[in-house]
Every structure is written in structure tokens, then in C-alpha cells.
Amino acid sequence: ADTNVRPGLWTYQASFALGPIPMQDVGSQCIDPVMAGTSYDALLNDINANCEVTSSSYQTDGYPFKMRCAGGPDGELSGRLTVNGDQAQLNATGWTGTTEENVPVILSASASRVATTCQ
């Protein structure tokens, strides 16, 4: 499905945990009209070249997905992305490492469009 992400400057906040280790990230991303018109799968696949969405569906209450990563680091995530106007939320859980020895992963991120252009 095509995204309903609006072009412009977006800021984001992410909190995640790899096992017992909490981490945070904040930043901004320019979403140009081409990127805004691509699919959610393509946007999620761009996060890491070693990761690929293996299942997904577009629903009225969000975009549930499953992602698998191989080639370093390996892992799997199951989550949901919701985009409503100028707000987005992503929540996912999974693991990283190897299938024999894996570390739990918990991810929560939110984003807001703060400007209609990136200038």
C-alpha cells in the first residue's frame, strides 16, 4: 500500500532496548515527495540493507508487519506502524543475535511533521 506520509521535515524520538541495555535516538528526516509516495514496505526495508519485510498488511488502524534481518545483525521484528496526519508511531518487538542465542529487542518510536518543506 502507498503511504499516507506527508512530505516535509519530520522529527523523531526512538527508545529501544537490546536485552537489558536501554538506548534512545532523536533526530530529523526530510521526507521528499518521492519518498512520501513509496510503500510502507519500501520505507521499512530502507532502515537496514540486511532487513526485509516478510509480511505486512494495510489496515484502518495501522500497518502491522514482520521483518527479518540476515547478514549482520540477524533478527526478527513484529510491529505496527500508524500514521495519522502529521503524527506517526512505531512499536515493535523481536530479537537479534542468532536463533540459538538471541537478545530480546523492544522498540518504540514517534515522529511529528514540523514543517511542510525541508528548508
N, C-alpha and C positions, 0 to 999 in steps of 0.2 A: 504494500500500500504506500502511496505517496504520503509524505509527512504533512503535518499542519504546522510545521515550524516556520515562524515568520523571519524574513531576513532582517539583519541588523546586528547590533552589538549585544551580546549576551554575557552576563557574569554568572559564575557558578561557584558552588561550595560543595565539597565532597568529603565525607567521612567514611573511612573503611578500616577494617581490621583484618590482619593476616594472623590467624591464631590469636594469641594474647596481645599482639602489638597493634595499638591504635595509630592511625595516621589521618592527616587532613590535607586537603588541597583546595586552594581558591585561585580563581583566575578569570580571564575573559576570553571570548572566542568570537570572531567575526563570522557571521553566517551570511554568505552571499546568496543571491537568488538561485544560482545553480545548486549549491549545497541544500538550500531550503526545499528545492523541488525533487530531491532524490528520495529514495525509500528509507524507511527506518532500518531495514537490514543493512543497507549500504552504509548508513551513518554508524551503526554499531560495529560493523566489520572494520571501519576505519580506525577504531580505537587501538587495535593492535594487529599488525600484519599476520601474526600467528593465530589469530582467533577468527572464528566463523560462526554465524548464526546457523543453528541446525534445525530450529523450528520456531515459528512465530505466527501470530495472527493479529489482525486488526479488529479490536472490539470497541464498543462505545465507551467503555470505562478504562481504556488503556491499551497497551500493546505488550502482551506477555511474550516472552522469548526465552529460548535456551541457546547458550553459546558454548562452544568447545574450543579450547586452545591446545595447540600441539607445537612442539619445536622450541620450547622455552619461553616463558614457563608454561607447563602443561596445566590443564584445569578445566573446570566446567562452571558455568553460572546459570542460574534460573532467576528471572526477574520480570519486572513490569516497568514500562515507561509510560508516563502520562504527560500529555502536552495540552494545555488549555490556555489559548491566547498567548500572553507574554510570560507564562509560567510553565516550567517543566519539572518533573520529579522522576527519579530513577531509584528503584530499590532492587537489590539482587543478593542472593546467597549462593554459595558453592564451595569449591575447593581449588587449591593449587598444589603443585608438587608432583608426585607420582600416584598412580592408582593404589600402590601398596602403602605409601607413606604420604598422606595428604594433610594439608593445613586448611582449616576452615577459613572461608572468606565471607565477610559481610560488607555490603556496600550500600550507601545511601547518598544521593546527590540531588541538589536542586539547582535550578537555573532561572534567571529572570532576564527578559529583554529590557535593556536600559536605554537603548537608542534605536531609532529606525535606520540609521546609517552607521558605518564604522569609522567615520572621520572625526 
